[in-house]
């Protein structure tokens, strides 16, 4: 045990430097894992590692948030381009349907969305607008239903996973108890 503690004490600068390198490369989970290998017995070093891990975790969350924001912006750009193309081809109904996929986000995109929506709605009749509104409601309800089904499937999968892990752990515990109680009968080769 002393050798392990001496090893980590002598390599603490290298461990923190490696965590910094992983962080700079966007490998946040590896950076945190690297820091968490420090034994609890090295209280001061472990405390610094925990603080650093919390900072890295915050950086990780910020990077995820930026990635999601970028993906949403790209998605909305695609929706807006599609709607513009449909309007250019004098297909306002298709433009409105494509705008259904727009997600609230960037103000500039929202202004463009509103402009395209208004332009497309001007080109269709009131009865067509009403029909599209009903179609959109039905589509949204279908999506909500699919999401509920997906969530139930994920819950079932999670339950099955936890159940299998519990069975594995129970088998391990039985094996450990058997070995403890029957040491004289176990021959290791």
Protein Blocks (a to p, Z undefined) as FASTA:
>chain_A
ZZmmmmmmmmmmmmmmmmmmmmmnopamlmmmmmmmpcfklmmlmmmmmmmmmmmmmmmm
mmmmmmmmmmmmmmmmmmmmmmmmmmmnopaklmmmmmmmpccfdfklmmmmmmmmmmmm
mmpcfklmmmmmmmmmmmmmmmmmmmmmmmmmmmmmmmmmmmmmmmmmmmmmmmmmmmmm
mmmmpccZZ
